[in-house]
Amino acid sequence: MTTRNLAGLIVAASVAALAGAFYSQYVWGLEPCPLCLYQRVPYGVTIVLGIVVLAGRWPLACLALAGVVLIGESGLAFFHVGVEQHWWASLDACAQARATPDTTAEFLTMLMDEPPPPPCDQVRWSLFGISMAGYNVLYAAVLAVISLAGVADLTRKART
């Protein structure tokens, strides 16, 4: 495997992850919660890192960093799964999503404003009992392993 191939794979897989997220949002109508939105950021970072590698800059460092970012992505998705399963409490941003008004004026303001995002502990889609966040744990972990194993292989080849 070459650095370009590995970078291309990471960019393509990250674009696919974001495309799936946007497709589920805009075609299926699944509004993302705050944790869902946070999970999109690392894929954007890995796309940028992959493009930097494809441009010929710092290939091993960027690919290794992409692997670390993907480990973080997998951890963030696992945190989201824990929130969905009520293993632990969510973030303040998620708690605000389910805030209830205290006065009639606040209620009317909420009606006029943009609706709040769905709560983070609500599973909005699942397949075989696994939520989108659960699949993201696996997807990001596999990409992280591929990235870091590829970096290790490329480093080993460069030394010989």
N, C-alpha and C positions, 0 to 999 in steps of 0.2 A: 504494500500500500504506500502511496506517495502522500506528501503533505497536501498537495492539491486535491487528491481524491478524498482524503479525510476531511479537509475543510469543506469541500463540496457536499459531502454527506451530511455534515453538521448543519450547514446552511440550509440544505434541502429539507432535512428533518425538522429544523426549527421553523422554517416557513410553513411546512405542513401542519405543525402544531398550532401555529397562529391562524392558519387558514381554517382549521377545524374549529377553533374557538370562535372566530368571526362568523363562520357558517352557522354554527349552532345559535349564535346570538341573532344574526340578521335574517336567516332563513327559517330556522326552527322557532325563533322568538324566545329563546332562553336567555333572559336578562342575567348578566353576571353579577355576582355579589362582590364586595370589595376584595376578598381573598382570591376570587377568580381573576380579577383584574391584575392583582399583584403577580399572579402566576404567569402573566403574559410577558412581563418585563425581562426575565432571564432569557427567554427565547429571542427577544430583540437584541440583547447583549451578545448572545452566541452568533447571531447573524452578522453583527458588526465584526466580531472577532474572526469569523470565517472569511469575511470579505477582506479583512486586513491580510490574512494568510494568502488568499488568492491574489492579492496585489503584490505579494512577494516580501512582506515584512514580518519579521519575528515569528516564523512558523511554529516552532516547537513551544515557545512561550505562550502564544495565543491559543494554540490547541490545548495545552495543559490548562490554561485559564478557563477555556470553554468547558473542559471537563469538570473543573471545580465549580463553575457557575451552574452546571447541570446537576451536580450533587446538591447544591443549594436549592435548586428548583425542585428536585425530588423531595428534599426535606420540607420545603414550603408546602408542597402538595400533600405530604404526609400530615403536616400540621392541620391542613384543611380537612383531611379525612377524619382526624381526631375531633375536630370541631363538629363535623357532621354526625359523628357517632357519639357525641357528648362525652368524650373521654376527658376533655379539658375545656376551659372557657375560651372564648374567641377574643378577637381584638376589639378595641373601642370602636373602630370604624364599622365593625359588623354590628355592634350593639346599637349604634345610632341608626342603623337600617331599620330597626324595629321599634324605634322610639314612638311613644304614644303622646298625643298632645295633652297638655294640662288644662287648657282653656279652649273656649269656643273659637276665639280669635286665632289661636295656634292651629286649630283644626281647619279653619277656613284657609289659612295661609298654606297649610299642607296640601289642600285640595287644589289650590291655584298654582302651586309650585310643581316642579318635576317630581314624579313619584320616587320614593326612596328605593334604593336597590334592595333586592331580596336578602333576607337574612342568610348569614354564612352557614348556619347549622341546618339549613333546609336542603335536602338532596332534590335537585330539580330534574335530574335524568340519571338513570342507571341502566346497566346491562349486566345480567347475571348477578345482580346484587352489588355491583361495583359502580361507584359514582364516577363522574368525569374526573374528579380530583384523584380518585383511586387509580384510574388508568394513567393519569399524568404522573403519579409516583413511579409506576413501572416504566413508562415511556422515557422519562427524564433519566432514570437510573440506568436503563440500557444504553441511552446515548452517552451518558457519563462514562460508563465502562468502555464503550467503543472508543471514545475520545482518548481516555487515559491509557488504554491498552495500545492504541495506535501510536501515541506519543512514546510509550515505552519501547515499542517495536522500532519506531523510526530512530530513536536515540541509540538503541542497540546496533542498528544497521550503520549508523553514522560513525560509531566507534570502531567498527571492523573494517 
